[in-house]
Amino acid sequence: MLFLDFYASWCEPCKLELPLVAAWARAHPGAAVVPVDVGEERSIAAAFARRYRLQNVALDPNGSAGPLFAVEGFPTIVVIDRNGFIRAKWEGLNPAITLAMNHALSSFGKP
């Protein structure tokens, strides 16, 4: 199970949701959670990642990955199953994101 978490450092809702997602990722090492910093320089992305304790951050400086997953705003999490199919997508701030991620992992994370 792969969770792609699209965000930008200037996004205020992202600053609230990213720590929830990062903590969930640390508690679920079997799930791959990849934060995707969109449209920013490496130095800005690195400083933001340190501040919010993000690991394995992917950089999308040109914003070219978002359209592949129909990302229209931030934060957006895209869930991809083992076969490469998009199983869920959540857009906008979701205070209960960890519950949604738990549900996706239990529903779609089975081999």
N, C-alpha and C positions, 0 to 999 in steps of 0.2 A: 504494500500500500504506500502510495506516494502522495504527500500533501505539499502542493506548491502554494506558498503564501506570498502573494504579490503586495508590495507596499512601497512607500517613499518616505524619506525622513521628514518631510514637511507635512505629512498627513497626520493631523491630530488624532483621529479615530485609530489610526495604526499604532500610535504610541500607547493607547489603552489596550488594544487587542494583542499586540506582539508579545508582551510579557506572559500573557495567558497561554499563547501558542508555544512559546519557548519552554515554559515550565511543563506543559503537556508533553512536548517532544522529549525532554529529559526523563520524564516518568515512563515513556513508552519507547525504549530504544529499538524495538522491533519495527517501528513505523518510521519511514523516511520523511522527515519534514525539512523542506528546503525553502528558506526565506529568499525571496527574489526582490532585490532592490532595483527599482525601475527608474531609469532616466537620470541617474546621478553619477558623478565621478567616483572613482575608487576611494579617494581619501575621505569623501563625505560618507560613503557607504561604510567604510571601515570604522570610522569614529562612531557612527550610529550603532553599528553592530556591537561594538565594545560596550557602549552605554547601556544597551538593552540585552546584553548577554546572548546575542544571537550566534548560532554556530552554522557552519556550512552554507554561508550566504552566497547565492549566485548573483552575479551582476548582469543587468540588462540595461546598459547605458543608453542605448538607442530606443528602448521601449519596443523592440521587435518581437519579444516573446508573448507579450500580453494579447495581441490580436489572434495568435494561434489558439488561445483558450477563451476568446471573447471576453477578456477583462476590460471592463468599462470604467472602473473606479477602484479606489483603495479603501480599506483592505479588501482583497479578494482571495479566497482559498479555493483551489481546485484539487479535487480528489481523483487520483488515477489508480485503477486497480492493477493487478499483476499482469493482466493481458493488454494493458495500455489503453483501456477505455476510461473515459471520464465518467465517474459515478456520481459526483456531486459537485456543486459549486455554490459557495456562499459569498455574497457581496455585502459590503458595509459592516459596520461595527456590530458584533454579536457578543454580548456579555456572557452568553451561554455557549460560546464556541467550543469549549472543551467537551461539553455534553454531545454536541454535534459530531465532533471528531471521534469520541468514544463510540457513538452509534455507527459511524462510517467504518471504523476499524472492525467492529464486531459483525457488521452486515456484509462488508465487501472485502475484508482482509483475509478471509479464509481461502486456502489454496484450492 
